[in-house]
Amino acid sequence: MKISIMTLFPSMFEGFINTSIISRAKANNIVEIECIDIREFALDRFKHVDDTPYGGGAGMILKCQPVIDCLNSIRTENSHVILMAPVGKIFKQKMAHEFKKYDHLIIICGHYEGIDARVYDYVDELVSIGDYVLTGGELAAMVVADATIRLLKGSIDENSALDESFENGLLEYPQYTKPSVYDGKKVPEVLLSGHHKNIEQYRLKMSLKTTLLNRPDLLEKITLDDRSQKLLVEIEEELKNDCK
Ligand code: ADE
């Protein structure tokens, strides 16, 4: 897979591209990442890429021409083009699974106060990483690229990707490593027992409990099997008793 990132600040991506899992995926030819400087496509000698908004208002707006010329210089029939913008659809794990299927993903980072809305006609989708406004699309592009790359075959241990938060509609259960006692806090006994069935049951219960406490909205979106429903009733009883 190739990921092309169109940005006014290519240097922001240096740490991201050259560190840890992403740099390993790059070294192993799992992903190719390139950053293209939109400013290179400005036509005037001062390399202006932005201008004041029609209709008035604060700030500067990224112009169509440098963005679309830049896009046309890298786009092929196989490219899927996304524009990072707070007005886009919210990025979810499911979207990362869709993005990993493309041979070529182009991510455009908006900047300044906004981007000329006519750019929307040249992209496949607008994507937001959450209900807050960043100074630009660069951090958002890194979030999308990171979540997508780690799902590519060979990037990380496939079993760890299966078990984690959001993959089955639930948040992940808590994890522990050595030592078994730290500052008087013990790792749950069942995890030391070696009893796989009990461990699996405990993890499912903790997954349900974490989701109920932190993201009850997720529980409304999934159909729980009988075993999970029973565990959920048990958890709710336990929580009630804890309050007494
Ligand atoms: N640019 C600024 N804020 C953003 C957000 N929340 N998501 C994506 N791109 C952005």
py3Dmol code that shows the C-alpha trace and the ligand (Angstrom):
import py3Dmol

protein = """\
ATOM      1  CA  MET A   1       0.000   0.000   0.000  1.00  0.00           C
ATOM      2  CA  LYS A   2       1.134   3.534  -0.736  1.00  0.00           C
ATOM      3  CA  ILE A   3       0.060   6.535   1.348  1.00  0.00           C
ATOM      4  CA  SER A   4       0.622  10.026  -0.054  1.00  0.00           C
ATOM      5  CA  ILE A   5       0.180  12.890   2.367  1.00  0.00           C
ATOM      6  CA  MET A   6      -0.411  16.362   0.918  1.00  0.00           C
ATOM      7  CA  THR A   7       0.572  19.005   3.449  1.00  0.00           C
ATOM      8  CA  LEU A   8       2.027  22.478   3.906  1.00  0.00           C
ATOM      9  CA  PHE A   9       4.186  21.103   6.731  1.00  0.00           C
ATOM     10  CA  PRO A  10       6.003  17.937   5.548  1.00  0.00           C
ATOM     11  CA  SER A  11       8.537  18.190   8.400  1.00  0.00           C
ATOM     12  CA  MET A  12       5.737  17.452  10.910  1.00  0.00           C
ATOM     13  CA  PHE A  13       5.679  13.868   9.581  1.00  0.00           C
ATOM     14  CA  GLU A  14       9.381  13.086  10.053  1.00  0.00           C
ATOM     15  CA  GLY A  15       9.028  11.668  13.571  1.00  0.00           C
ATOM     16  CA  PHE A  16       5.872   9.783  12.659  1.00  0.00           C
ATOM     17  CA  ILE A  17       7.351   8.140   9.566  1.00  0.00           C
ATOM     18  CA  ASN A  18      10.714   7.298  11.080  1.00  0.00           C
ATOM     19  CA  THR A  19       9.641   5.800  14.406  1.00  0.00           C
ATOM     20  CA  SER A  20       8.580   2.388  15.696  1.00  0.00           C
ATOM     21  CA  ILE A  21       5.923   0.302  13.931  1.00  0.00           C
ATOM     22  CA  ILE A  22       5.496   2.727  11.032  1.00  0.00           C
ATOM     23  CA  SER A  23       9.215   2.831  10.184  1.00  0.00           C
ATOM     24  CA  ARG A  24       9.355  -0.983  10.482  1.00  0.00           C
ATOM     25  CA  ALA A  25       6.361  -1.363   8.160  1.00  0.00           C
ATOM     26  CA  LYS A  26       8.119   0.948   5.723  1.00  0.00           C
ATOM     27  CA  ALA A  27      11.418  -0.963   5.984  1.00  0.00           C
ATOM     28  CA  ASN A  28       9.550  -4.250   5.392  1.00  0.00           C
ATOM     29  CA  ASN A  29       7.846  -2.830   2.283  1.00  0.00           C
ATOM     30  CA  ILE A  30       4.404  -3.181   3.862  1.00  0.00           C
ATOM     31  CA  VAL A  31       3.744   0.489   3.236  1.00  0.00           C
ATOM     32  CA  GLU A  32       5.299   3.275   1.230  1.00  0.00           C
ATOM     33  CA  ILE A  33       4.721   6.783   2.601  1.00  0.00           C
ATOM     34  CA  GLU A  34       5.436  10.047   0.831  1.00  0.00           C
ATOM     35  CA  CYS A  35       4.774  13.646   1.858  1.00  0.00           C
ATOM     36  CA  ILE A  36       4.153  16.232  -0.829  1.00  0.00           C
ATOM     37  CA  ASP A  37       4.474  19.926  -0.075  1.00  0.00           C
ATOM     38  CA  ILE A  38       1.377  21.706  -1.411  1.00  0.00           C
ATOM     39  CA  ARG A  39       3.345  24.992  -1.446  1.00  0.00           C
ATOM     40  CA  GLU A  40       5.522  23.653  -4.278  1.00  0.00           C
ATOM     41  CA  PHE A  41       2.441  24.046  -6.485  1.00  0.00           C
ATOM     42  CA  ALA A  42       1.894  27.754  -5.777  1.00  0.00           C
ATOM     43  CA  LEU A  43       2.209  29.805  -8.959  1.00  0.00           C
ATOM     44  CA  ASP A  44       3.481  33.174  -7.724  1.00  0.00           C
ATOM     45  CA  ARG A  45       7.053  33.867  -6.719  1.00  0.00           C
ATOM     46  CA  PHE A  46       6.083  34.329  -3.051  1.00  0.00           C
ATOM     47  CA  LYS A  47       4.481  30.863  -3.048  1.00  0.00           C
ATOM     48  CA  HIS A  48       1.120  32.064  -1.722  1.00  0.00           C
ATOM     49  CA  VAL A  49      -1.317  29.216  -1.085  1.00  0.00           C
ATOM     50  CA  ASP A  50      -4.054  31.036   0.832  1.00  0.00           C
ATOM     51  CA  ASP A  51      -6.279  34.102   0.547  1.00  0.00           C
ATOM     52  CA  THR A  52      -9.016  35.953   2.444  1.00  0.00           C
ATOM     53  CA  PRO A  53     -12.531  34.422   2.619  1.00  0.00           C
ATOM     54  CA  TYR A  54     -15.268  35.635   0.255  1.00  0.00           C
ATOM     55  CA  GLY A  55     -18.087  37.108   2.316  1.00  0.00           C
ATOM     56  CA  GLY A  56     -15.669  38.284   4.988  1.00  0.00           C
ATOM     57  CA  GLY A  57     -14.598  36.674   8.242  1.00  0.00           C
ATOM     58  CA  ALA A  58     -11.449  35.828  10.118  1.00  0.00           C
ATOM     59  CA  GLY A  59      -8.379  34.037   8.845  1.00  0.00           C
ATOM     60  CA  MET A  60      -7.108  32.774   5.550  1.00  0.00           C
ATOM     61  CA  ILE A  61      -8.497  30.058   3.280  1.00  0.00           C
ATOM     62  CA  LEU A  62      -6.365  27.483   1.450  1.00  0.00           C
ATOM     63  CA  LYS A  63      -6.849  28.079  -2.286  1.00  0.00           C
ATOM     64  CA  CYS A  64      -8.126  25.447  -4.764  1.00  0.00           C
ATOM     65  CA  GLN A  65      -5.369  25.770  -7.346  1.00  0.00           C
ATOM     66  CA  PRO A  66      -2.285  24.590  -5.409  1.00  0.00           C
ATOM     67  CA  VAL A  67      -4.273  21.786  -3.763  1.00  0.00           C
ATOM     68  CA  ILE A  68      -5.846  20.476  -6.972  1.00  0.00           C
ATOM     69  CA  ASP A  69      -2.632  20.830  -9.028  1.00  0.00           C
ATOM     70  CA  CYS A  70      -0.797  18.911  -6.313  1.00  0.00           C
ATOM     71  CA  LEU A  71      -3.528  16.246  -6.230  1.00  0.00           C
ATOM     72  CA  ASN A  72      -3.530  15.860 -10.022  1.00  0.00           C
ATOM     73  CA  SER A  73       0.234  15.344 -10.006  1.00  0.00           C
ATOM     74  CA  ILE A  74      -0.037  12.193  -7.855  1.00  0.00           C
ATOM     75  CA  ARG A  75      -3.545  10.831  -8.381  1.00  0.00           C
ATOM     76  CA  THR A  76      -4.051   7.645 -10.412  1.00  0.00           C
ATOM     77  CA  GLU A  77      -7.125   5.518 -11.212  1.00  0.00           C
ATOM     78  CA  ASN A  78      -6.369   3.475  -8.077  1.00  0.00           C
ATOM     79  CA  SER A  79      -6.172   6.388  -5.670  1.00  0.00           C
ATOM     80  CA  HIS A  80      -8.675   6.921  -2.875  1.00  0.00           C
ATOM     81  CA  VAL A  81      -8.579  10.560  -1.805  1.00  0.00           C
ATOM     82  CA  ILE A  82      -9.567  11.807   1.634  1.00  0.00           C
ATOM     83  CA  LEU A  83      -9.540  15.347   2.966  1.00  0.00           C
ATOM     84  CA  MET A  84      -8.969  15.831   6.686  1.00  0.00           C
ATOM     85  CA  ALA A  85     -11.475  18.396   7.959  1.00  0.00           C
ATOM     86  CA  PRO A  86     -13.541  18.926  11.119  1.00  0.00           C
ATOM     87  CA  VAL A  87     -16.674  18.905   8.927  1.00  0.00           C
ATOM     88  CA  GLY A  88     -15.996  15.330   7.735  1.00  0.00           C
ATOM     89  CA  LYS A  89     -17.423  11.961   8.786  1.00  0.00           C
ATOM     90  CA  ILE A  90     -16.025  10.721  12.077  1.00  0.00           C
ATOM     91  CA  PHE A  91     -13.092   8.318  11.689  1.00  0.00           C
ATOM     92  CA  LYS A  92     -13.743   4.874  13.201  1.00  0.00           C
ATOM     93  CA  GLN A  93     -11.891   1.547  13.318  1.00  0.00           C
ATOM     94  CA  LYS A  94     -14.259   0.312  10.591  1.00  0.00           C
ATOM     95  CA  MET A  95     -13.044   3.116   8.295  1.00  0.00           C
ATOM     96  CA  ALA A  96      -9.419   2.075   8.931  1.00  0.00           C
ATOM     97  CA  HIS A  97     -10.380  -1.435   7.777  1.00  0.00           C
ATOM     98  CA  GLU A  98     -11.818   0.075   4.577  1.00  0.00           C
ATOM     99  CA  PHE A  99      -8.793   2.302   3.965  1.00  0.00           C
ATOM    100  CA  LYS A 100      -6.312  -0.592   4.317  1.00  0.00           C
ATOM    101  CA  LYS A 101      -7.847  -2.165   1.174  1.00  0.00           C
ATOM    102  CA  TYR A 102      -6.766   0.664  -1.141  1.00  0.00           C
ATOM    103  CA  ASP A 103      -3.547   0.396  -3.153  1.00  0.00           C
ATOM    104  CA  HIS A 104      -3.089   4.146  -2.912  1.00  0.00           C
ATOM    105  CA  LEU A 105      -4.513   6.382  -0.212  1.00  0.00           C
ATOM    106  CA  ILE A 106      -4.072  10.140  -0.631  1.00  0.00           C
ATOM    107  CA  ILE A 107      -4.606  12.199   2.522  1.00  0.00           C
ATOM    108  CA  ILE A 108      -4.989  15.963   2.102  1.00  0.00           C
ATOM    109  CA  CYS A 109      -4.290  18.081   5.188  1.00  0.00           C
ATOM    110  CA  GLY A 110      -6.280  21.280   5.348  1.00  0.00           C
ATOM    111  CA  HIS A 111      -4.741  24.215   7.173  1.00  0.00           C
ATOM    112  CA  TYR A 112      -5.325  27.789   8.317  1.00  0.00           C
ATOM    113  CA  GLU A 113      -8.957  28.694   8.925  1.00  0.00           C
ATOM    114  CA  GLY A 114     -10.188  26.354   6.238  1.00  0.00           C
ATOM    115  CA  ILE A 115      -9.969  25.193   2.668  1.00  0.00           C
ATOM    116  CA  ASP A 116     -11.921  26.404  -0.368  1.00  0.00           C
ATOM    117  CA  ALA A 117     -15.032  24.193  -0.344  1.00  0.00           C
ATOM    118  CA  ARG A 118     -14.738  23.561  -4.091  1.00  0.00           C
ATOM    119  CA  VAL A 119     -11.890  21.151  -3.231  1.00  0.00           C
ATOM    120  CA  TYR A 120     -14.587  18.805  -1.836  1.00  0.00           C
ATOM    121  CA  ASP A 121     -15.643  17.992  -5.418  1.00  0.00           C
ATOM    122  CA  TYR A 122     -12.218  16.470  -6.148  1.00  0.00           C
ATOM    123  CA  VAL A 123     -12.016  14.084  -3.172  1.00  0.00           C
ATOM    124  CA  ASP A 124     -13.761  10.803  -2.329  1.00  0.00           C
ATOM    125  CA  GLU A 125     -14.559  11.673   1.277  1.00  0.00           C
ATOM    126  CA  LEU A 126     -14.081  14.184   4.072  1.00  0.00           C
ATOM    127  CA  VAL A 127     -12.833  12.711   7.336  1.00  0.00           C
ATOM    128  CA  SER A 128     -12.737  14.169  10.855  1.00  0.00           C
ATOM    129  CA  ILE A 129     -11.006  12.542  13.818  1.00  0.00           C
ATOM    130  CA  GLY A 130     -13.374  14.002  16.395  1.00  0.00           C
ATOM    131  CA  ASP A 131     -15.490  16.868  17.591  1.00  0.00           C
ATOM    132  CA  TYR A 132     -12.733  19.393  18.147  1.00  0.00           C
ATOM    133  CA  VAL A 133     -10.794  21.749  15.895  1.00  0.00           C
ATOM    134  CA  LEU A 134      -7.069  21.267  15.364  1.00  0.00           C
ATOM    135  CA  THR A 135      -4.797  23.921  13.868  1.00  0.00           C
ATOM    136  CA  GLY A 136      -4.471  21.752  10.789  1.00  0.00           C
ATOM    137  CA  GLY A 137      -5.110  18.333   9.304  1.00  0.00           C
ATOM    138  CA  GLU A 138      -1.576  17.027   9.932  1.00  0.00           C
ATOM    139  CA  LEU A 139      -2.178  15.387  13.327  1.00  0.00           C
ATOM    140  CA  ALA A 140      -5.475  14.018  12.022  1.00  0.00           C
ATOM    141  CA  ALA A 141      -3.696  12.571   8.956  1.00  0.00           C
ATOM    142  CA  MET A 142      -1.185  10.839  11.229  1.00  0.00           C
ATOM    143  CA  VAL A 143      -4.036   9.325  13.259  1.00  0.00           C
ATOM    144  CA  VAL A 144      -5.694   7.940  10.112  1.00  0.00           C
ATOM    145  CA  ALA A 145      -2.406   6.712   8.599  1.00  0.00           C
ATOM    146  CA  ASP A 146      -1.324   5.066  11.880  1.00  0.00           C
ATOM    147  CA  ALA A 147      -4.628   3.282  12.484  1.00  0.00           C
ATOM    148  CA  THR A 148      -4.632   2.062   8.864  1.00  0.00           C
ATOM    149  CA  ILE A 149      -0.988   0.950   8.617  1.00  0.00           C
ATOM    150  CA  ARG A 150      -1.120  -1.146  11.797  1.00  0.00           C
ATOM    151  CA  LEU A 151      -3.927  -3.185  10.217  1.00  0.00           C
ATOM    152  CA  LEU A 152      -1.837  -4.106   7.164  1.00  0.00           C
ATOM    153  CA  LYS A 153      -0.754  -7.744   7.104  1.00  0.00           C
ATOM    154  CA  GLY A 154       2.674  -8.087   8.743  1.00  0.00           C
ATOM    155  CA  SER A 155       2.579  -4.727  10.545  1.00  0.00           C
ATOM    156  CA  ILE A 156       1.773  -6.093  14.001  1.00  0.00           C
ATOM    157  CA  ASP A 157       0.929  -9.478  15.510  1.00  0.00           C
ATOM    158  CA  GLU A 158      -2.417 -10.313  13.923  1.00  0.00           C
ATOM    159  CA  ASN A 159      -3.795 -11.855  17.142  1.00  0.00           C
ATOM    160  CA  SER A 160      -3.216  -8.649  19.072  1.00  0.00           C
ATOM    161  CA  ALA A 161      -5.149  -6.703  16.429  1.00  0.00           C
ATOM    162  CA  LEU A 162      -8.109  -9.101  16.742  1.00  0.00           C
ATOM    163  CA  ASP A 163      -8.530  -8.777  20.491  1.00  0.00           C
ATOM    164  CA  GLU A 164      -8.287  -5.039  20.886  1.00  0.00           C
ATOM    165  CA  SER A 165     -10.840  -2.302  21.479  1.00  0.00           C
ATOM    166  CA  PHE A 166     -13.552  -1.736  18.842  1.00  0.00           C
ATOM    167  CA  GLU A 167     -12.802  -4.930  16.876  1.00  0.00           C
ATOM    168  CA  ASN A 168     -15.815  -6.765  18.374  1.00  0.00           C
ATOM    169  CA  GLY A 169     -17.785  -3.624  19.188  1.00  0.00           C
ATOM    170  CA  LEU A 170     -16.498  -3.601  22.787  1.00  0.00           C
ATOM    171  CA  LEU A 171     -13.600  -1.912  24.564  1.00  0.00           C
ATOM    172  CA  GLU A 172     -10.626  -4.103  25.411  1.00  0.00           C
ATOM    173  CA  TYR A 173     -10.267  -5.816  28.801  1.00  0.00           C
ATOM    174  CA  PRO A 174      -7.463  -4.558  31.101  1.00  0.00           C
ATOM    175  CA  GLN A 175      -4.019  -6.087  30.522  1.00  0.00           C
ATOM    176  CA  TYR A 176      -1.176  -6.713  33.012  1.00  0.00           C
ATOM    177  CA  THR A 177       2.475  -7.713  32.899  1.00  0.00           C
ATOM    178  CA  LYS A 178       5.185  -8.635  35.441  1.00  0.00           C
ATOM    179  CA  PRO A 179       5.544  -8.197  38.388  1.00  0.00           C
ATOM    180  CA  SER A 180       2.386  -9.858  39.706  1.00  0.00           C
ATOM    181  CA  VAL A 181       2.359  -7.451  42.668  1.00  0.00           C
ATOM    182  CA  TYR A 182       3.259  -3.780  42.239  1.00  0.00           C
ATOM    183  CA  ASP A 183       2.979  -1.254  45.067  1.00  0.00           C
ATOM    184  CA  GLY A 184       0.652  -3.685  46.866  1.00  0.00           C
ATOM    185  CA  LYS A 185      -1.620  -4.004  43.800  1.00  0.00           C
ATOM    186  CA  LYS A 186      -2.146  -7.593  42.682  1.00  0.00           C
ATOM    187  CA  VAL A 187      -2.812  -8.851  39.168  1.00  0.00           C
ATOM    188  CA  PRO A 188      -6.231 -10.626  39.153  1.00  0.00           C
ATOM    189  CA  GLU A 189      -5.714 -14.213  40.351  1.00  0.00           C
ATOM    190  CA  VAL A 190      -7.468 -15.805  37.371  1.00  0.00           C
ATOM    191  CA  LEU A 191      -4.812 -14.455  34.964  1.00  0.00           C
ATOM    192  CA  LEU A 192      -2.112 -16.367  36.877  1.00  0.00           C
ATOM    193  CA  SER A 193      -4.129 -19.599  36.941  1.00  0.00           C
ATOM    194  CA  GLY A 194      -3.300 -20.833  33.445  1.00  0.00           C
ATOM    195  CA  HIS A 195      -6.982 -21.855  33.120  1.00  0.00           C
ATOM    196  CA  HIS A 196      -7.733 -20.656  29.574  1.00  0.00           C
ATOM    197  CA  LYS A 197     -11.513 -20.965  29.730  1.00  0.00           C
ATOM    198  CA  ASN A 198     -11.737 -18.965  32.959  1.00  0.00           C
ATOM    199  CA  ILE A 199      -9.324 -16.360  31.605  1.00  0.00           C
ATOM    200  CA  GLU A 200     -11.430 -15.987  28.481  1.00  0.00           C
ATOM    201  CA  GLN A 201     -14.605 -15.602  30.565  1.00  0.00           C
ATOM    202  CA  TYR A 202     -12.925 -13.050  32.857  1.00  0.00           C
ATOM    203  CA  ARG A 203     -11.676 -11.017  29.884  1.00  0.00           C
ATOM    204  CA  LEU A 204     -15.095 -10.956  28.233  1.00  0.00           C
ATOM    205  CA  LYS A 205     -16.659  -9.818  31.514  1.00  0.00           C
ATOM    206  CA  MET A 206     -14.066  -7.063  31.973  1.00  0.00           C
ATOM    207  CA  SER A 207     -14.514  -6.007  28.358  1.00  0.00           C
ATOM    208  CA  LEU A 208     -18.262  -5.682  28.938  1.00  0.00           C
ATOM    209  CA  LYS A 209     -17.735  -3.855  32.232  1.00  0.00           C
ATOM    210  CA  THR A 210     -15.243  -1.350  30.757  1.00  0.00           C
ATOM    211  CA  THR A 211     -17.601  -0.681  27.850  1.00  0.00           C
ATOM    212  CA  LEU A 212     -20.601  -0.251  30.166  1.00  0.00           C
ATOM    213  CA  LEU A 213     -18.724   2.194  32.373  1.00  0.00           C
ATOM    214  CA  ASN A 214     -16.856   4.194  29.720  1.00  0.00           C
ATOM    215  CA  ARG A 215     -18.794   3.848  26.452  1.00  0.00           C
ATOM    216  CA  PRO A 216     -22.364   2.643  27.106  1.00  0.00           C
ATOM    217  CA  ASP A 217     -23.280   3.985  23.636  1.00  0.00           C
ATOM    218  CA  LEU A 218     -21.263   1.122  22.089  1.00  0.00           C
ATOM    219  CA  LEU A 219     -23.408  -1.496  23.850  1.00  0.00           C
ATOM    220  CA  GLU A 220     -26.506  -0.091  22.165  1.00  0.00           C
ATOM    221  CA  LYS A 221     -24.954  -0.680  18.740  1.00  0.00           C
ATOM    222  CA  ILE A 222     -24.203  -4.418  19.110  1.00  0.00           C
ATOM    223  CA  THR A 223     -26.218  -7.590  19.631  1.00  0.00           C
ATOM    224  CA  LEU A 224     -24.927  -9.497  22.620  1.00  0.00           C
ATOM    225  CA  ASP A 225     -25.121 -13.295  22.716  1.00  0.00           C
ATOM    226  CA  ASP A 226     -26.738 -15.084  25.689  1.00  0.00           C
ATOM    227  CA  ARG A 227     -23.469 -15.483  27.560  1.00  0.00           C
ATOM    228  CA  SER A 228     -22.606 -11.769  27.265  1.00  0.00           C
ATOM    229  CA  GLN A 229     -26.141 -10.733  28.259  1.00  0.00           C
ATOM    230  CA  LYS A 230     -25.925 -12.872  31.409  1.00  0.00           C
ATOM    231  CA  LEU A 231     -22.505 -11.420  32.227  1.00  0.00           C
ATOM    232  CA  LEU A 232     -23.852  -7.909  31.752  1.00  0.00           C
ATOM    233  CA  VAL A 233     -26.701  -8.574  34.224  1.00  0.00           C
ATOM    234  CA  GLU A 234     -24.105  -9.940  36.671  1.00  0.00           C
ATOM    235  CA  ILE A 235     -21.941  -6.805  36.214  1.00  0.00           C
ATOM    236  CA  GLU A 236     -24.919  -4.485  36.754  1.00  0.00           C
ATOM    237  CA  GLU A 237     -25.809  -6.377  39.969  1.00  0.00           C
ATOM    238  CA  GLU A 238     -22.211  -6.114  41.190  1.00  0.00           C
ATOM    239  CA  LEU A 239     -22.101  -2.401  40.425  1.00  0.00           C
ATOM    240  CA  LYS A 240     -25.369  -1.879  42.330  1.00  0.00           C
ATOM    241  CA  ASN A 241     -23.966  -3.779  45.344  1.00  0.00           C
ATOM    242  CA  ASP A 242     -20.761  -1.710  45.201  1.00  0.00           C
ATOM    243  CA  CYS A 243     -22.872   1.434  45.578  1.00  0.00           C
ATOM    244  CA  LYS A 244     -24.654   0.135  48.681  1.00  0.00           C
TER     245      LYS A 244
END
"""
ligand_1 = """\
10
ADE
N -8.556 19.669 10.930
C -8.850 20.440 11.995
N -9.566 19.778 12.904
C -9.732 18.509 12.413
C -10.406 17.355 12.884
N -11.042 17.326 14.045
N -10.362 16.258 12.114
C -9.733 16.274 10.927
N -9.093 17.331 10.415
C -9.085 18.457 11.156
"""
view = py3Dmol.view(width=600, height=400)
view.addModel(protein, "pdb")
view.setStyle({"model": 0}, {"cartoon": {"style": "trace"}})
view.addModel(ligand_1, "xyz")
view.setStyle({"model": 1}, {"stick": {}})
view.zoomTo()
view.show()
